[in-house]
């Protein structure tokens, strides 16, 4: 008896290096991939351009780009240009000002509705609990709780049509390990965007840039985004 083809996947595609790696992993499954990108009022809206480029590169079945202007409701340095971005690096036990209230809950809820509507049983999220910024909605216990909710709160889950899984394959990987994995998968790093400033080129000072630089340096790989930025400055 032949097995049915695997159900599809929804990838929360921000345009950053972690979500790009998740996109590459989802594409390897051989099932349809649906990408979801949300403009929620983030100051680094530049990342949406990278998300579109990545979706084209991987030829996803559908790329939904949703404009959800809820930034004014969410107090964060990422939604308020009047608030300075942290440049001092990540400190253990401290949730930084770049935390966006309930962001992953909002994004995962949208991805869940999208997945149920498309008959997809997996949702990929580039959450990380090692080299990350201390966000509470990137923790393993949070993701387990949301997965339980997904099965309780959907028609497909209750009727047994789909057994939803929240996939966070990078959760316990360092940034260097993510870079090495992405290299093996052929992730086009030059298409990704990490900088919180969202300018014409990476600022190389914000916490996100610092974490990215740390990952590439420890992996012993040159970041093509930084190389390209340096070339532009010459």
PyMOL commands that set and color helices and strands:
alter all, ss='L'
color gray80, all
select helices_A, chain A and resi 17-28+47-58+71-73+103-118+136-138+140-152+155-158+175-185+189-191+207-219+224-233
alter helices_A, ss='H'
color red, helices_A
select strands_A, chain A and resi 8-12+33-39+62-67+120-124+165-167
alter strands_A, ss='S'
color yellow, strands_A
deselect
rebuild
show_as cartoon
